[in-house]
Amino acid sequence: NKGAKTLIVTGGAGFIGSALVRYLINQTEHRVVNIDKLTYAGHLESLEEISGSDRYHFEKSDICDATDIRRIYNQYEPDAVIHLAAESHVDRSIDGAADFIRTNITGTWQLLEEAARFRKTLPDSRANGFRFLHVSTDEVYGSLGKEGMFTELTPYDPRSPYSASKASSDHLVRAWFHTFGLPVLITNCSNNYGPYQFPEKLIPVVILKALQGEQIPVYGKGENVRDWLYVDDHVRALLRVLERGTPGETYNIGGHNEKQNIDVVHTICDTLDNLVPRPDSHRFREQISFVTDRPGHDLRYAIDATKIEHELGWKPEETFETGIKKTIQWYLENVAWCETVTKNNYDLTRLGAGA
Ligand code: NAD
């Protein structure tokens, strides 16, 4: 197949990466090389349905290991890299930032260096088509007040160790475009939700705590606003940017689904009331418990996705209402996955309510 390419996906055993890899194998002809270190957040169980494909290759490797990354580029000769590997949880970055600095900054730098080196070995026709797509977050733009939205021109103003490390990586990626001519693309996306999200982020935490009959922790008064995007919509946006985006450009990705955290929690509780009715007229909302707010908690994020919508013709397929139903249903049907991914080295009592 002439259109089929070899794509390196980093972080393919994580939440968004695994959705991307499943999509690439199920819906396209591309060959996928998944580089993942398998940290606490990476789980091959999320890739079981596609792991038998002869177009799928797994390399257990650390993106900071330049020698191994060089071997992988040389061995598979990729047409593009989609870089998602990262430490991704804000609360963990507050507990300790070392892994965030190492993976998100140093790791991104190593991937860029090796990509630029590998690209130089390609004939012009292939070198021109080579792409490095860096997957980043809207958190690099800081926090909004009640009004306004993030555009691609919003100045960077990261507030947490996580967002500062992602902002640094975005700057490095741009530097490799301007200084070394590497054809990069950057995407900054709002909060994702959907199946296979590790149960430390807001939505799976709420679903699982509710089902376990435990208190559902909500930071502050739950007034923080996030702009939610169903993970498969993010995946489709990434592929659109990879195929049609202009090198050097940044694209914001968002779902026009601004919600206060407390409204998200209420929606989940009310949906569960319908799906798992209890004889004792218990309502899941009764389990909500407000806890001390996260330090430096950004008040509001909202994405203006006009550029990707107008220039690349992408728009989300799911609304929050359809996406959250699918997600809750998936967690109800996949308790075994949740138990497997949380069984090692993981303290359920430590769960925050972060988003
Ligand atoms: P995740 O934490 O679920 O997955 C991260 C993956 O990276 C894991 O599989 C982990 O094992 C792997 N990894 C970590 N360090 C590594 C290293 N040194 N070498 C190789 N692999 C390593 O994260 P996610 O939520 O899927 O996010 C993926 C990317 O998308 C991240 O770059 C994140 O910043 C970005 N992003 C996430 C969101 C969101 O809402 N989750 C929104 C916007 C952008």
Boltz pocket constraint, residues with backbone or C-beta under 6 A from the ligand:
constraints:
  - pocket:
      binder: B
      contacts: [[A, 10], [A, 11], [A, 12], [A, 13], [A, 14], [A, 15], [A, 16], [A, 17], [A, 35], [A, 36], [A, 37], [A, 38], [A, 39], [A, 40], [A, 41], [A, 42], [A, 43], [A, 61], [A, 62], [A, 63], [A, 64], [A, 83], [A, 84], [A, 85], [A, 86], [A, 87], [A, 88], [A, 89], [A, 103], [A, 107], [A, 135], [A, 136], [A, 137], [A, 138], [A, 166], [A, 188], [A, 189], [A, 190], [A, 191], [A, 192], [A, 193], [A, 198]]
      max_distance: 6.0
